[in-house]
Amino acid sequence: MAALAGGQRTAAHITRLAGRDLSAQVSAWSLDRAYATDLPGAMRAFGGSSSAQLDLTIKGTGGVPAPALYGPWAPHATADIVRPSQSVTHAWGVGSALDTFRGTVRSRSAESGTDEVRISALDGAERLRQPARIPRPEGGLRLGAQNPYNTSRWAASPVWVVDHLLRNAGIHTAPPPRSTAMAYASLHGGAASSVGALDTMSGNWSQWFGSPWAPFEVAVHSTSSPGLSATYHPETKVTTFLQTGTYLEIYANTLGDYSQQEVVLGAVLMNPAGSLHYVHMRADFLAGTVRVSSGPNESPDSNAAATWNWSPLLTKGTWHVSVHLGWAAGGAPVMTPVFTRITDGANNPTVFAAYTFSASGAMTPSSSMTRVLFSHRGLRAEAFQVSRMGSAPTTAATTHRTGQWTKGAKLDIPAFPVRAMPSYSGSAWDVISELAKVTLSTAEFDHQGVFRWRNLSRWQTEPTTAQHTVTSTRELGSLTVTEEIDSCRNAVSVAWQNWQGVKVKTQNYVEELATGVTIAPGTTITRTFFIDENWTDPVAPDTALGAGDSKISIRTTATGTGAPVWGTAEVGIRRDGGIVTLSITNRGSTCYYRGVNLVCLAVDGEGPATALATASHATSQSHFGVQAYEHNPGGWIQDRDSALELANALRDAGAMPIPVLGAVEVLADQRIELGDVVRLVDSTGAALDTLAWVVGIRLSAEGPAVRQVLTLRGAKSPGFPTDTGLTPDPPMAPGAVV
């Protein structure tokens, strides 16, 4: 940074397209980053998304003009370098170039008769242009419609939604679902699953999410008692004895002092008569024991069990906890616990000897896996999933899928719970942008291509230090300061959805066939259904008698006169918007699909009422009058406490209007990033020395000279007026005749 300190401003830049260095051919470039915030410019607050745009002007080379090289009809050998969706990276700096932009080409324009091709590129937001698809779990609606303050309100959150949408676009915060996953829940801000369907939640999930000591990102945190648990419907309900095996896993961190520290992984199985069978593995980190159990009782302690003493569990740190579940002849479960303590990421797992239960722990062979579950106490957990797998992984690479995924996002902890998904539309980026605005958060891809989500806490505390200083003596080129009363906000209201008293109703989709559809051994058939987008996700139906509400009819004859078929058909279900696809795989002899009853939930009646949470500032109103601001989160805020938090934050940010800092041109400094705090010093013009947030950056260059213009938002208020020695005139003239 010696060049910056010395005042030198001859900038270097490096531009790569399709991995090739075209820096020498770039004659001009500009880069814009800014939060698309809806908040008034004089509020000490900001929120919204930023999608950076890079514009390039490229010249030709070797005596060939740019349109002939890079135009749409130019030879592919050169034109594909700048085709739409091609990779673009840009770096610039004073003295040395630093990463500034990473994205893809959006458009190109080649004008014949010139030596210029203009290229426009957007950052990682382009990877999120696919339609938004968000699960609608029935668990949060069914469990919590009558009480907005119970545990089910944390079925999801805006952070969970963002995490889910990022994962669908290949942007990960933790190990993603395996290719054979039947259930997956990241636990980043909610219990809802991205694969499978949330069934139940228990324990106090409220506000128990944190980043410190998280295995990867935003873990769900449980205290010693009662702990937290959740059960899920697998996306595919496998037949227990005709599949190769099931692998259950979760990541956990055991740092911290608690009276209990344990993880439980388990599955619930159902036989043809509708009776349930339970298998569990429990790792006790304080006792250093591992216990597996199997039997008809929901409580693991009441079933047949085997226990190992294993002292490595006493070591604090981050663990990958897993168990492989297989089956022996006669229905005996075969359980293999597997543990990896993650220190440098290279530790191979410890695979326990497989334990086969005797007849007391066995079950009926023709059964199906109807639920999977986890619970934990006194630790932080992430990335619960259940997959088909023939045997447990034996290497760190296969356990953690080294090289198969890269962490590409950073999330703040969730601030607001979401029980039921409200209406939404548009692309994944549209939904992320909306969530950022309504929760006063920010969403962006940084200069290295990493997605970052920051919640409202980043601006709620007035900063005391700055990352950079710009002054009128050297860095500051131009500055305009404006103050206006219209941006004062001292009477704030926030709309929220009141779910208390909302009733739910059952919605059925029924298909009954007069003649069954043949399912030959080893084959799969699919059926497609259309359901209302406001219905919750249907779960995979069970083929056993007495199964939950969703049932499927599979018979030994096409006419339905034969006996029902249990335990040889694997049933899976997947939803995409209003389309549901049901798949049935026959693992036995020839059978026939006769029909299905899919059960969903929907709001009964008009749905949640809209209520208002308000906050006012008496001191501000005495100086500036009542200045109202209405904030509508569009259904994403679903309890009064969350709405009050937003209202109070907006009131505190807008009670004292902060002078608006216009376009601030500074000597170019590549260290300044979006969201930074800068100290603005002007001793010659506006006579100010204040801190401000950078909410917009515009860079442009023609040749080596770089121009940088900042959009700033004041971080410190000049304080309420004192009107010392002033006697303001009244609003009506004294003695006026009325």
Disulfide bonds with the S-S distance in Angstrom:
none
